[in-house]
Amino acid sequence: MQYWAALAMIAVPSAAMAQTVPTSVEPLVPAQGTILDVSAEGRTTRVPDLATIRAGVVSQAPTAAAALADNAQRMARVIAALKRAGIAPRDIATANVALSPQYRYTEGQAPAITGYQANNTVSVRFRDVAKAGSVLDALVAEGANQIDGPNLSLDKPEAALDEARTDAVRRARARADLYAAAAGMKVARVISIAEAGQDDGGSPIRPQFMARAMKADAAPTEIAPGEKDVTVTLSVRFLLQ
């Protein structure tokens, strides 16, 4: 009995010691001073130079084969119009192809198939945003009857993002100086900088709308690029003394 009691007395401190082992290591900071964490958003603006639009053809026919055949012919004209407009093949990509039956619903009866609907959509990138509207008009004239967009963005946002990062650091330092002065202290140095998020100036796809048939006196479609905010959010830790 004394032997087992001795083992128990030895085991208890070991378990207690095991519980005190740290599971994570905090970054080392000087013992003298006050830590200040600041979150700041930096921004800059750019005029979008890339527009992404989805253009498609919806066809309906009594049979699946007829719907697909009509859809294929009309989509071939749409793609040919894109190429004539100078859109590079790398900027044209199939986004969706679908075929689905159309039903007639009558109370008390099973749904009856009345025909089929075929849908073919391509994603198109316009590197000359000013010409996007006229190209859309040409697509509608060639049979496109479904258009989403535009999604206006920057082709190469890296330089703008770096400007926003620089602005974020400047704003974080100004805010740290403000807090330090209010507390009767000074900023000694930056301990760490972490990027918490960024927005490269892209915009979500607009809701889908059905394109109207072209008329001789119809006003041309215009795409206004406007300006986009490019933002970066930083978390900066300062040492105050």
C-alpha positions as CSV (number, residue, x, y, z in Angstrom):
1,M,0.0,0.0,0.0
2,Q,2.8,2.4,0.8
3,Y,4.4,1.6,-2.6
4,W,1.3,2.5,-4.6
5,A,0.8,5.7,-2.5
6,A,4.3,6.8,-3.3
7,L,3.7,6.3,-7.0
8,A,0.5,8.4,-6.8
9,M,2.4,11.2,-5.0
10,I,4.9,11.3,-7.8
11,A,2.3,11.2,-10.6
12,V,0.3,14.1,-9.3
13,P,3.0,16.8,-9.7
14,S,3.9,15.4,-13.2
15,A,0.2,15.9,-14.3
16,A,0.1,19.4,-12.9
17,M,3.3,20.3,-14.7
18,A,2.0,18.9,-18.0
19,Q,-1.0,21.2,-17.7
20,T,1.2,24.3,-17.5
21,V,2.9,23.6,-20.8
22,P,2.0,26.5,-23.1
23,T,0.1,25.6,-26.3
24,S,1.2,28.7,-28.2
25,V,4.0,31.1,-28.2
26,E,3.3,34.8,-28.2
27,P,5.6,37.1,-30.1
28,L,8.4,38.4,-27.9
29,V,8.1,42.2,-27.0
30,P,10.2,44.4,-24.8
31,A,9.2,44.4,-21.1
32,Q,9.3,48.2,-21.0
33,G,6.5,49.9,-23.0
34,T,2.9,49.7,-24.0
35,I,1.5,47.7,-27.0
36,L,-0.9,49.4,-29.3
37,D,-2.8,47.6,-32.1
38,V,-4.1,49.7,-34.9
39,S,-6.3,48.7,-37.9
40,A,-6.1,51.0,-40.9
41,E,-7.5,51.0,-44.5
42,G,-5.5,52.5,-47.3
43,R,-7.0,53.4,-50.6
44,T,-6.3,54.7,-54.1
45,T,-8.5,55.1,-57.2
46,R,-8.2,53.8,-60.8
47,V,-10.2,54.0,-64.0
48,P,-11.2,50.3,-64.8
49,D,-9.6,49.1,-68.0
50,L,-11.2,45.7,-68.2
51,A,-14.9,44.8,-68.7
52,T,-16.2,41.2,-68.4
53,I,-19.6,40.5,-69.8
54,R,-21.6,37.3,-70.4
55,A,-23.5,37.0,-73.6
56,G,-25.7,34.1,-74.5
57,V,-28.4,32.7,-76.8
58,V,-31.6,31.1,-75.5
59,S,-33.5,29.0,-78.1
60,Q,-36.8,27.2,-77.8
61,A,-38.2,24.4,-80.1
62,P,-40.6,21.5,-80.0
63,T,-37.7,19.0,-79.9
64,A,-34.4,18.9,-78.1
65,A,-32.5,18.4,-81.4
66,A,-34.2,21.4,-83.0
67,A,-33.5,23.6,-79.9
68,L,-29.8,22.7,-79.9
69,A,-29.4,23.1,-83.7
70,D,-31.0,26.6,-83.6
71,N,-28.9,27.6,-80.6
72,A,-25.7,26.4,-82.2
73,Q,-26.3,28.4,-85.4
74,R,-27.1,31.6,-83.5
75,M,-24.1,31.2,-81.1
76,A,-21.8,30.7,-84.1
77,R,-22.9,34.1,-85.4
78,V,-22.4,35.6,-82.0
79,I,-18.8,34.3,-81.7
80,A,-18.1,35.4,-85.3
81,A,-19.2,38.9,-84.4
82,L,-16.9,38.9,-81.4
83,K,-13.9,38.0,-83.6
84,R,-14.8,40.6,-86.2
85,A,-14.8,43.2,-83.4
86,G,-11.2,42.3,-82.6
87,I,-11.8,40.3,-79.4
88,A,-8.9,37.8,-79.0
89,P,-9.7,34.1,-78.7
90,R,-8.1,34.1,-75.2
91,D,-10.8,36.6,-74.1
92,I,-13.7,34.4,-75.2
93,A,-14.6,31.4,-73.1
94,T,-17.7,29.2,-72.9
95,A,-19.4,29.8,-69.6
96,N,-22.4,27.6,-69.7
97,V,-24.3,25.1,-72.0
98,A,-27.7,23.8,-71.0
99,L,-30.7,22.0,-72.4
100,S,-33.9,21.6,-70.4
101,P,-37.5,20.5,-71.1
102,Q,-40.4,23.0,-70.8
103,Y,-43.5,21.8,-69.1
104,R,-47.2,22.6,-69.0
105,Y,-48.8,22.2,-65.6
106,T,-52.4,21.3,-65.3
107,E,-54.1,20.6,-62.0
108,G,-54.7,17.0,-61.4
109,Q,-52.5,15.8,-64.2
110,A,-48.8,14.9,-64.6
111,P,-46.7,17.7,-66.2
112,A,-46.5,17.5,-69.9
113,I,-43.4,18.4,-72.0
114,T,-44.3,21.2,-74.4
115,G,-40.8,21.7,-75.9
116,Y,-37.1,22.2,-75.0
117,Q,-34.9,25.2,-74.2
118,A,-31.2,25.4,-75.1
119,N,-28.9,27.9,-73.5
120,N,-25.3,28.7,-74.5
121,T,-23.4,31.5,-72.8
122,V,-19.9,32.9,-73.4
123,S,-17.8,35.0,-71.1
124,V,-16.2,37.9,-72.9
125,R,-13.4,40.2,-71.7
126,F,-13.2,43.7,-73.3
127,R,-9.8,45.3,-72.9
128,D,-11.0,48.4,-74.6
129,V,-13.9,49.3,-72.3
130,A,-15.0,52.2,-74.5
131,K,-15.8,49.7,-77.3
132,A,-17.8,47.3,-75.2
133,G,-21.2,49.0,-75.8
134,S,-20.9,48.9,-79.6
135,V,-19.8,45.2,-79.5
136,L,-22.8,44.4,-77.4
137,D,-25.1,46.0,-79.9
138,A,-23.5,43.9,-82.6
139,L,-24.0,40.8,-80.6
140,V,-27.7,41.4,-80.2
141,A,-28.0,42.1,-83.9
142,E,-26.4,38.7,-84.5
143,G,-28.8,36.8,-82.2
144,A,-27.6,37.2,-78.6
145,N,-30.7,37.6,-76.4
146,Q,-29.2,37.3,-72.9
147,I,-26.5,39.5,-71.4
148,D,-25.0,39.8,-67.9
149,G,-22.7,42.5,-66.8
150,P,-20.5,44.4,-67.0
151,N,-18.0,43.5,-64.3
152,L,-15.6,46.4,-64.4
153,S,-12.1,45.7,-63.0
154,L,-8.4,46.4,-63.4
155,D,-6.3,44.3,-65.7
156,K,-3.2,44.7,-63.6
157,P,-4.1,45.9,-60.1
158,E,-0.7,45.2,-58.4
159,A,0.6,48.7,-58.6
160,A,-2.6,50.2,-57.3
161,L,-2.7,47.7,-54.4
162,D,0.9,48.7,-53.5
163,E,-0.2,52.4,-53.4
164,A,-3.1,51.4,-51.1
165,R,-0.7,49.5,-48.8
166,T,1.6,52.5,-48.5
167,D,-1.4,54.7,-47.7
168,A,-2.6,52.1,-45.0
169,V,0.8,52.2,-43.3
170,R,0.8,56.0,-43.3
171,R,-2.7,56.1,-41.8
172,A,-1.8,53.5,-39.2
173,R,1.3,55.5,-38.1
174,A,-0.7,58.8,-37.9
175,R,-3.3,57.1,-35.8
176,A,-0.7,55.5,-33.5
177,D,1.0,59.0,-33.1
178,L,-2.4,60.4,-32.1
179,Y,-3.1,57.7,-29.4
180,A,0.5,58.0,-28.1
181,A,0.2,61.8,-27.8
182,A,-3.1,61.5,-26.0
183,A,-1.5,59.1,-23.5
184,G,1.6,61.2,-23.0
185,M,3.8,58.7,-24.8
186,K,5.7,58.3,-28.1
187,V,5.7,55.6,-30.8
188,A,9.0,53.7,-30.3
189,R,8.8,51.4,-33.3
190,V,6.6,49.0,-35.3
191,I,6.5,45.4,-33.9
192,S,4.4,43.7,-36.7
193,I,2.4,44.4,-39.8
194,A,-0.3,42.0,-41.1
195,E,-2.5,42.4,-44.2
196,A,-6.1,41.7,-43.2
197,G,-7.8,42.1,-46.6
198,Q,-7.8,43.8,-50.0
199,D,-10.2,44.9,-52.7
200,D,-8.5,45.1,-56.1
201,G,-11.3,47.2,-57.7
202,G,-13.4,44.4,-59.2
203,S,-17.2,44.6,-59.1
204,P,-19.8,41.8,-58.9
205,I,-21.7,40.7,-62.0
206,R,-24.8,42.8,-62.5
207,P,-28.2,41.1,-62.5
208,Q,-29.1,39.3,-65.7
209,F,-31.3,41.0,-68.3
210,M,-32.7,40.0,-71.6
211,A,-31.4,42.1,-74.5
212,R,-33.9,43.9,-76.7
213,A,-34.0,43.4,-80.4
214,M,-32.0,46.0,-82.3
215,K,-33.8,48.7,-84.2
216,A,-32.5,51.1,-86.8
217,D,-33.2,54.1,-84.6
218,A,-32.1,52.5,-81.3
219,A,-29.6,54.5,-79.3
220,P,-26.2,52.8,-79.0
221,T,-25.3,51.1,-75.7
222,E,-22.7,52.9,-73.7
223,I,-20.5,51.6,-70.9
224,A,-19.2,54.3,-68.5
225,P,-16.2,52.9,-66.6
226,G,-16.1,55.6,-63.8
227,E,-13.5,55.1,-61.1
228,K,-12.9,52.2,-58.7
229,D,-11.5,52.3,-55.2
230,V,-8.6,49.9,-54.6
231,T,-8.3,49.2,-50.8
232,V,-6.0,47.3,-48.5
233,T,-6.6,46.8,-44.7
234,L,-3.6,46.4,-42.4
235,S,-3.3,45.4,-38.7
236,V,-0.2,47.1,-37.3
237,R,1.2,46.6,-33.8
238,F,3.2,49.5,-32.3
239,L,5.4,49.8,-29.2
240,L,4.7,53.0,-27.2
241,Q,7.1,54.4,-24.6
